Amino acid sequence: MRHFGHIAPEVRGRLFHQQPCEFGTDSPARTLSAALGATLYSPATRPRLADDIVKQAGLGVVSMVLCLEDSIDDADVVAGEENLVRQFDELDARAAAGAGLPLLFIRVRTPEQIADLVRRLGATVRLLSGFVFPKFTEERGIPFLEALAGAEAASGRRLFGMPVLETPELMYRETRVDALEGIARSVEKYRDRVLALRLGVTDFCSSYGLRRAPDMTAYDVQIIASVIADVVNMLGRADGTGFTVTGPVWEYFRVPERMFKPLLRTSPFLEGQAVELRERLIEHAMDGLLREISLDQANGLLGKTCIHPTHVLPVHALSVVSHEEFSDAADILRPERGGGGVLRSSYTNKMNEVKPHRAWAERTMLRAEVFGVAREDVSFVDLLAAGIPG
């Protein structure tokens, strides 16, 4: 699979200076953690789940979470587990017939479900990339990670874990540092099996009875912004100790009325002759989503939890590395620059300071590998327009 693999090769050729790389379930963890992109959640109870998965893969989705936790009723858990086993049998047949599949994860409720589901999936576990652990803390998380290691040994299949950070202990100021230190200890012990850390901002908001409006990003809610900052501070460092931290879910996909002006400038869409696209994005609250994706990236997050298929393409389009970013990163990482120094960017609009900007450049090159590099004259508007099914 590859990002933007659902669009025609000749179109990709026109869009990309460097095309997104191919990757699969057996790719290095470093590649997969960066390539998760827009991770689409789906309730595990959906009766045509296999069809949904194949369809979304054909529309550019590269990672999905099949949820047995908050997205389904407590009374439906057993039925959801049974449905997953049936749907994986169907997916196995579809894959054998040539259907492409995304990276698949199951969001469980308890550690015991991990071994049980792996056993029940049997040979079809080869389609599974791992599990998502809800409400992760050191105390709750260690049993999940131990169960993951046990299931991996029993199945002979590499399986990853993605803890969700969403408990009140992380919200409350008096317990936050201790909670983060405990999480850091637990994930460090199982570093090779932790693919990414996911932020559960909806649960954070519930601790204070809050819900952000479609005109507001997570970063406009200061109490939420503070916990995101502390999570990145302690768990997302670029010194080799950090993990990929993914962006929070955007809850909206259509807004009947808005209080504030749209957040999208008109000029990029005029230049790309895509005025109708801009109107459609605004109608479906995508201007707020696009702003939040940009703020995610500015605050050290990569990828995003998504609950609606229309959110996937904006995440991926804004994850593509611009030609300017790529040029700056390449200049900074030239071998002859190992001693440091300052140089003017090839676009002659900024200073590149080699040593301080090196970590940024390395991270940018990883993103360029998995999402590609746009041609010099290609904007995010072009990428959005090209990715929308005709």
C-alpha positions as CSV (number, residue, x, y, z in Angstrom):
1,M,0.0,0.0,0.0
2,R,1.0,3.6,-0.3
3,H,-0.5,7.0,0.4
4,F,-2.4,8.4,-2.7
5,G,-2.2,4.9,-4.2
6,H,-5.9,5.2,-5.0
7,I,-5.2,7.8,-7.7
8,A,-3.9,7.1,-11.2
9,P,-0.1,6.8,-11.5
10,E,0.0,9.5,-14.2
11,V,-1.8,11.9,-11.8
12,R,0.6,11.1,-9.0
13,G,3.4,11.8,-11.5
14,R,2.1,15.3,-12.0
15,L,1.6,15.9,-8.3
16,F,4.8,14.5,-6.7
17,H,8.4,15.5,-6.9
18,Q,9.0,12.4,-4.8
19,Q,6.2,9.8,-4.7
20,P,5.1,8.2,-1.4
21,C,6.9,4.9,-0.7
22,E,5.2,1.6,-0.7
23,F,4.8,-0.1,2.7
24,G,3.0,-3.1,4.3
25,T,2.3,-4.9,7.5
26,D,5.9,-6.2,7.7
27,S,7.6,-2.8,7.1
28,P,9.8,-1.4,9.8
29,A,8.0,0.1,12.8
30,R,9.6,3.5,12.2
31,T,8.0,3.6,8.7
32,L,4.6,2.3,9.9
33,S,4.4,4.8,12.8
34,A,4.9,7.7,10.5
35,A,2.6,6.2,7.8
36,L,-0.5,5.7,9.9
37,G,-1.9,9.0,8.6
38,A,-5.7,9.4,9.1
39,T,-6.6,6.3,11.2
40,L,-10.3,5.7,10.5
41,Y,-12.3,4.2,13.4
42,S,-15.3,1.9,12.7
43,P,-17.6,0.0,15.2
44,A,-16.8,-3.7,15.2
45,T,-20.5,-4.5,15.0
46,R,-21.0,-3.2,11.4
47,P,-22.6,-6.1,9.5
48,R,-20.8,-5.4,6.3
49,L,-17.5,-4.5,7.9
50,A,-15.3,-6.4,5.4
51,D,-17.0,-4.6,2.5
52,D,-16.5,-1.2,4.3
53,I,-12.8,-2.0,4.9
54,V,-12.1,-2.9,1.3
55,K,-14.0,0.1,0.1
56,Q,-12.1,2.6,2.3
57,A,-8.8,1.0,1.3
58,G,-9.8,1.8,-2.3
59,L,-10.4,5.4,-1.4
60,G,-7.0,5.9,0.2
61,V,-7.4,4.8,3.8
62,V,-4.2,3.1,5.0
63,S,-5.0,2.4,8.7
64,M,-8.2,1.5,10.5
65,V,-9.3,0.7,14.1
66,L,-12.2,-1.7,14.6
67,C,-13.6,-0.7,17.9
68,L,-15.1,-2.9,20.6
69,E,-14.9,-0.1,23.2
70,D,-16.7,3.3,23.4
71,S,-18.2,3.2,19.9
72,I,-20.5,0.3,20.7
73,D,-23.0,-0.4,23.5
74,D,-21.8,-2.5,26.5
75,A,-24.4,-5.1,25.6
76,D,-23.0,-5.5,22.1
77,V,-19.4,-6.6,22.9
78,V,-19.9,-10.3,22.5
79,A,-21.7,-9.8,19.2
80,G,-19.0,-7.4,18.1
81,E,-16.3,-10.0,18.8
82,E,-18.2,-12.7,16.9
83,N,-18.7,-10.3,14.0
84,L,-15.0,-9.5,13.9
85,V,-14.1,-13.2,13.5
86,R,-16.6,-13.6,10.7
87,Q,-15.5,-10.4,9.0
88,F,-11.8,-11.4,9.1
89,D,-12.7,-14.7,7.4
90,E,-14.3,-12.6,4.7
91,L,-11.4,-10.2,4.5
92,D,-9.0,-13.2,4.1
93,A,-10.9,-14.4,1.1
94,R,-11.1,-10.9,-0.4
95,A,-7.3,-10.4,0.2
96,A,-6.6,-13.8,-1.5
97,A,-8.6,-12.5,-4.5
98,G,-6.4,-9.5,-4.7
99,A,-8.2,-6.9,-2.6
100,G,-6.0,-4.4,-0.9
101,L,-6.4,-3.9,2.8
102,P,-5.2,-1.2,5.2
103,L,-3.3,-1.7,8.5
104,L,-5.9,-3.1,10.8
105,F,-6.1,-2.7,14.6
106,I,-8.7,-3.8,17.1
107,R,-9.6,-1.6,20.0
108,V,-10.3,-3.8,23.0
109,R,-11.8,-3.2,26.4
110,T,-9.8,-5.6,28.5
111,P,-6.4,-7.3,28.3
112,E,-8.1,-10.7,28.3
113,Q,-9.7,-9.9,25.0
114,I,-6.4,-9.8,23.2
115,A,-5.4,-13.5,23.7
116,D,-9.0,-14.6,23.1
117,L,-9.4,-12.7,19.9
118,V,-6.0,-13.9,18.5
119,R,-7.0,-17.5,19.3
120,R,-10.4,-17.1,17.6
121,L,-9.0,-15.3,14.6
122,G,-6.7,-18.3,13.9
123,A,-4.8,-18.0,10.6
124,T,-6.6,-14.7,9.7
125,V,-4.5,-13.0,12.5
126,R,-2.0,-12.4,9.6
127,L,-4.4,-9.5,8.6
128,L,-4.0,-7.8,11.9
129,S,-1.4,-5.3,12.8
130,G,-2.2,-4.9,16.5
131,F,-4.5,-3.6,19.2
132,V,-5.5,-0.2,20.6
133,F,-5.5,0.1,24.4
134,P,-8.1,2.4,25.9
135,K,-7.7,4.7,29.0
136,F,-4.0,3.9,29.2
137,T,-2.1,4.4,32.5
138,E,0.8,2.6,34.0
139,E,-1.4,0.5,36.2
140,R,-4.0,-0.3,33.5
141,G,-1.5,-0.4,30.6
142,I,1.0,-3.0,31.8
143,P,-1.5,-5.9,31.6
144,F,-2.4,-4.8,28.1
145,L,1.2,-4.8,27.0
146,E,1.9,-8.1,28.7
147,A,-1.1,-9.6,26.9
148,L,0.1,-8.2,23.6
149,A,3.5,-9.9,24.1
150,G,1.8,-13.2,25.0
151,A,-0.5,-13.1,22.0
152,E,2.4,-12.3,19.7
153,A,4.4,-15.3,21.0
154,A,1.4,-17.5,20.7
155,S,0.5,-16.5,17.1
156,G,4.0,-16.0,15.7
157,R,2.8,-12.7,14.3
158,R,4.3,-9.3,15.0
159,L,1.7,-7.3,16.7
160,F,1.8,-3.6,17.8
161,G,0.0,-1.7,20.5
162,M,-1.3,1.8,20.4
163,P,-2.2,3.2,23.9
164,V,-4.8,5.8,24.1
165,L,-4.0,8.6,26.5
166,E,-7.4,9.9,27.7
167,T,-7.8,9.4,31.5
168,P,-8.6,12.2,34.1
169,E,-5.3,11.7,35.7
170,L,-3.7,13.3,32.7
171,M,-6.1,16.2,32.8
172,Y,-5.8,17.0,36.5
173,R,-2.8,19.2,37.2
174,E,-2.0,17.6,40.5
175,T,-1.6,14.1,39.0
176,R,-0.5,14.8,35.4
177,V,3.3,14.6,35.8
178,D,3.1,11.3,37.9
179,A,0.7,9.8,35.3
180,L,3.0,10.8,32.4
181,E,6.0,9.4,34.1
182,G,4.2,6.1,34.7
183,I,3.1,5.9,31.1
184,A,6.7,6.7,30.0
185,R,8.0,3.8,32.1
186,S,5.5,1.3,30.8
187,V,5.9,2.1,27.1
188,E,9.6,2.3,27.3
189,K,9.7,-1.3,28.6
190,Y,7.8,-2.4,25.5
191,R,9.2,0.2,23.1
192,D,9.5,-2.2,20.2
193,R,5.8,-3.0,20.3
194,V,4.4,0.5,20.8
195,L,3.7,1.9,17.4
196,A,2.2,5.2,18.4
197,L,0.5,7.0,21.3
198,R,-3.1,8.3,20.6
199,L,-4.7,11.3,22.2
200,G,-8.3,10.8,23.4
201,V,-9.4,14.5,23.6
202,T,-13.1,13.7,23.7
203,D,-12.5,11.9,27.0
204,F,-10.3,14.8,28.2
205,C,-13.2,17.2,27.5
206,S,-15.7,15.0,29.4
207,S,-13.7,15.4,32.6
208,Y,-14.8,19.1,32.6
209,G,-18.2,18.8,30.8
210,L,-16.7,20.4,27.7
211,R,-17.2,19.9,24.0
212,R,-15.4,22.1,21.4
213,A,-17.6,23.7,18.7
214,P,-16.8,23.3,15.0
215,D,-15.4,26.8,15.0
216,M,-12.8,25.8,17.7
217,T,-9.8,23.5,17.4
218,A,-8.5,21.5,20.3
219,Y,-5.8,24.2,20.7
220,D,-8.4,26.9,21.4
221,V,-9.5,25.0,24.5
222,Q,-6.7,25.9,26.8
223,I,-7.1,23.1,29.3
224,I,-6.9,20.6,26.4
225,A,-4.0,22.4,24.8
226,S,-2.1,22.2,28.1
227,V,-2.3,18.4,28.3
228,I,-1.4,18.0,24.6
229,A,1.7,20.1,25.2
230,D,2.7,18.1,28.3
231,V,2.2,14.8,26.5
232,V,4.5,15.9,23.6
233,N,6.9,17.4,26.1
234,M,7.4,14.1,28.0
235,L,6.6,11.5,25.4
236,G,7.2,13.0,22.0
237,R,10.8,14.2,22.2
238,A,13.2,14.0,19.2
239,D,16.2,12.7,21.2
240,G,15.4,9.0,20.6
241,T,13.3,8.6,23.7
242,G,10.0,9.8,22.2
243,F,7.2,8.1,20.4
244,T,4.9,9.1,17.5
245,V,1.9,11.0,19.1
246,T,-1.2,11.2,16.9
247,G,-3.7,14.1,16.7
248,P,-7.1,14.1,18.3
249,V,-10.4,13.2,16.6
250,W,-12.4,15.9,14.7
251,E,-16.0,15.2,15.6
252,Y,-17.8,17.2,12.9
253,F,-18.7,16.4,9.3
254,R,-21.5,18.8,8.6
255,V,-22.4,22.2,10.2
256,P,-25.8,23.8,9.6
257,E,-24.8,27.1,11.1
258,R,-21.6,28.9,12.1
259,M,-20.8,31.8,14.3
260,F,-17.4,32.8,12.9
261,K,-16.0,33.4,9.5
262,P,-14.6,30.4,7.6
263,L,-11.0,29.7,8.3
264,L,-9.9,29.0,4.7
265,R,-8.5,31.8,2.6
266,T,-10.0,32.2,-0.8
267,S,-6.8,32.8,-2.9
268,P,-5.4,29.3,-2.9
269,F,-8.6,27.9,-4.3
270,L,-8.9,30.7,-6.9
271,E,-5.4,29.9,-8.1
272,G,-6.3,26.2,-8.3
273,Q,-9.7,26.9,-9.9
274,A,-11.3,25.0,-7.0
275,V,-13.8,27.5,-5.6
276,E,-16.5,24.8,-5.4
277,L,-14.1,22.6,-3.4
278,R,-13.6,25.4,-0.9
279,E,-17.4,25.8,-0.5
280,R,-17.8,22.1,0.0
281,L,-15.0,22.0,2.7
282,I,-16.6,24.9,4.6
283,E,-20.1,23.3,4.3
284,H,-18.8,20.1,6.0
285,A,-16.7,21.9,8.7
286,M,-13.5,21.0,7.0
287,D,-12.0,24.4,7.4
288,G,-11.8,23.8,11.1
289,L,-10.4,20.4,10.5
290,L,-7.7,21.7,8.2
291,R,-6.7,24.3,10.8
292,E,-6.5,21.7,13.5
293,I,-4.3,19.4,11.3
294,S,-1.9,22.3,10.8
295,L,-1.8,23.0,14.5
296,D,-1.3,19.3,15.2
297,Q,1.8,19.3,13.0
298,A,3.1,22.6,14.5
299,N,2.8,21.0,18.0
300,G,4.7,17.8,17.2
301,L,1.8,15.4,16.3
302,L,1.7,13.2,13.3
303,G,-1.4,11.5,11.9
304,K,-4.9,11.8,13.3
305,T,-7.8,9.8,14.7
306,C,-10.8,10.0,12.3
307,I,-14.4,9.0,12.7
308,H,-15.6,9.9,9.2
309,P,-14.2,8.9,5.8
310,T,-14.3,12.5,4.5
311,H,-11.7,13.5,7.1
312,V,-9.0,11.1,5.6
313,L,-8.0,13.0,2.5
314,P,-7.5,16.4,4.3
315,V,-5.2,14.7,6.8
316,H,-3.1,13.1,4.0
317,A,-3.0,16.1,1.8
318,L,-1.6,18.3,4.6
319,S,0.9,15.6,5.5
320,V,2.6,15.7,2.1
321,V,5.9,17.5,2.4
322,S,6.1,20.7,0.3
323,H,8.9,21.2,-2.1
324,E,10.2,24.0,0.0
325,E,10.3,22.0,3.2
326,F,12.0,19.2,1.4
327,S,14.6,21.5,-0.1
328,D,15.4,23.0,3.3
329,A,15.6,19.5,5.0
330,A,17.9,18.2,2.2
331,D,20.2,21.3,2.6
332,I,20.4,20.9,6.3
333,L,21.2,17.1,6.1
334,R,24.0,17.4,3.5
335,P,27.0,15.4,4.8
336,E,29.3,18.4,4.4
337,R,27.0,20.3,6.9
338,G,27.9,18.0,9.7
339,G,29.9,20.7,11.5
340,G,26.9,23.0,11.7
341,G,26.6,26.6,10.5
342,V,23.9,28.8,9.0
343,L,22.8,29.0,5.4
344,R,20.2,30.8,3.4
345,S,17.4,28.5,2.2
346,S,17.3,27.6,-1.5
347,Y,14.0,29.5,-1.6
348,T,15.9,32.6,-0.3
349,N,13.2,33.3,2.3
350,K,14.5,32.0,5.6
351,M,17.6,31.0,7.6
352,N,18.4,27.3,8.0
353,E,20.6,26.7,11.1
354,V,22.1,23.3,10.7
355,K,22.4,21.9,14.2
356,P,19.1,23.3,15.7
357,H,17.1,22.4,12.6
358,R,18.6,18.9,12.2
359,A,15.9,17.0,14.2
360,W,13.2,18.8,12.2
361,A,14.9,17.9,9.0
362,E,15.2,14.3,9.9
363,R,11.5,14.2,10.9
364,T,10.6,15.9,7.6
365,M,12.5,13.4,5.6
366,L,10.6,10.5,7.2
367,R,7.3,12.2,6.4
368,A,8.6,12.8,2.9
369,E,9.3,9.1,2.6
370,V,5.8,7.9,3.5
371,F,3.6,10.8,2.2
372,G,5.8,12.1,-0.6
373,V,7.0,15.5,-1.7
374,A,4.8,17.8,-3.8
375,R,6.1,19.3,-6.9
376,E,7.1,23.0,-6.6
377,D,3.9,24.3,-8.2
378,V,1.6,21.8,-6.4
379,S,-0.4,23.0,-3.3
380,F,-2.6,21.2,-0.8
381,V,-5.6,22.3,-2.9
382,D,-4.3,20.3,-5.8
383,L,-3.8,17.3,-3.6
384,L,-7.2,17.6,-2.2
385,A,-8.8,18.0,-5.6
386,A,-6.9,15.0,-7.1
387,G,-7.8,12.7,-4.2
388,I,-11.6,13.2,-4.4
389,P,-13.3,10.4,-6.3
390,G,-14.7,11.5,-9.6
